[in-house]
């Protein structure tokens, strides 16, 4: 909520040595947040009785709503992270098991390549995930 008011004191008396000078004074106030300053709440209450209480209740409800959404997002992020870890583990096990099976069939080169690609992919995903989480924590804490 921004509140700006401008006041002009008007022209000064004529100056015998030169033209008249006009002085203008600007007063600005700035407020941030969901609740207006007490003066504004008092003014709203004079216009509509009970308006200040309704504004405060509205701000409290908005704050509770924001917290509930953040909680849902955090739970969903934790669930997605767990599902990603489980999927990666199963994919890695499948890749290594397939590579072992290929080697047991006599396809050593292909089995080794398949197993190597699976292991390198898992390591890459682990490094990427670790780096992403660290960058997100730094961004949230304001370090970066």
N, C-alpha and C positions, 0 to 999 in steps of 0.2 A: 504494500500500500504506500503510495507516494503522495505527499501532500505538499503543494507548493503555493505560496502566496507572494504576491508582489505588491509593494507599497511605494507610492511616489510621493515625495514631499512637495512636489510642484516647483514652479520656477522661483528662483531667488529674486529679491528686489533688484531693480536695475542697478548696474554697476556703472558709475560715471566714467570709468577708464576702459570699458569694453562691453561686449555683449553679455546678456544674462546667461547664467549657468544653471542647468537643471541637474538635480541630483536624484538618482533612483536607487532605492534600497530593495534588495531581494532577500527574502527569508525562505529557506527551504528546509523541510524536515523529511527524513526518510525512515521508514519502518519496515522491518522484514519479519516474517513469521505469520502464523495463522491468526493470531489474536491482535486486534488493533490496540493502540495505546489507550490508557485509561480515559483520557479526555474524549476520544472518539466513542468509546463505549458509553460514557456518560451522555454524550450527545445523542447516540442512537437510542438510549433508554428514554430520553426526553421526548423523542419523536414517536417511538413505539415502545410502550412499557413492556419490560421483560426481554427486550431485544439483546441486551448485553449477555444475559444468561443463555439465550438461544445461540448466540455467537460462540460462547465458550463451550457449550455442549457440542456444537457442530465441530469445533476444533478438536475436542476430545475424541469424538467419533472418528474423525479423519485420521487422527494419530493411531487409534486402535486398529483401524482398517489397514493402515500402512504396515503396522507391526504384524498383523495376521498374514498379509501378503508376503512380507519378508520371510516369515516362518515357513510358508508353503514353498517358497523358492529355495530356501535352504534345505528343506527335507527332500525336494525333488532333485536338487544338485547332489546330495549325498546318495540318493537312490541311483541316479544315473552313473555316478562314479563307481558305486559298487557293481552295477551291471556291466560297466565297461571293464572292470578288473576281472570279473568272472568270465566274460566273453573272451577277453584276451588270453586268459589262462587256458580256457578250453581250446581256443584256436591254436595256441602254442603246443598243447598236448597232442592235438590232432596232427599238427605239422610234424612233430618229432616222431609220433607213432607211425605216420605214413612214411617218413624217411627210413625208419628202422625196417619197416616192412619191405620197402623197395630194396634196401641193402640185402635183406635176407633172400630176396628173389634173384640176387645176382646183379642188380643194377646199382652198383656201388657209386658210380659218378653221379647219376641222377638222384639217388637217395641222399648223397652228401650235399649236393646243391640244394635240393628241396629242404633238407633239415637246416642248412646254413641260412637260407633265405628266411625260414620261419623264426630262427633264433635272432637274426639281425633285425627282423621286423618287430619282434617283441621288445628287444632292447631299445629300438628307436621310439616305439610308442611309450615305453617307460620314461625315457629321457625327456621326450616332448611333454608328457603329462606332468612330470616333476617341474620342469621349467615353467609351464603354463601356470601351475598352482602358485609357484614362487612369485611370478610376475603379478598375478592377481592379488596376492597378499600385499606385495609392495605397493601396488596401485591403490588398494583400499586403505593402507596405512599412510599414504601420502609420501612415501619415500622416493617415488619415481615421478 
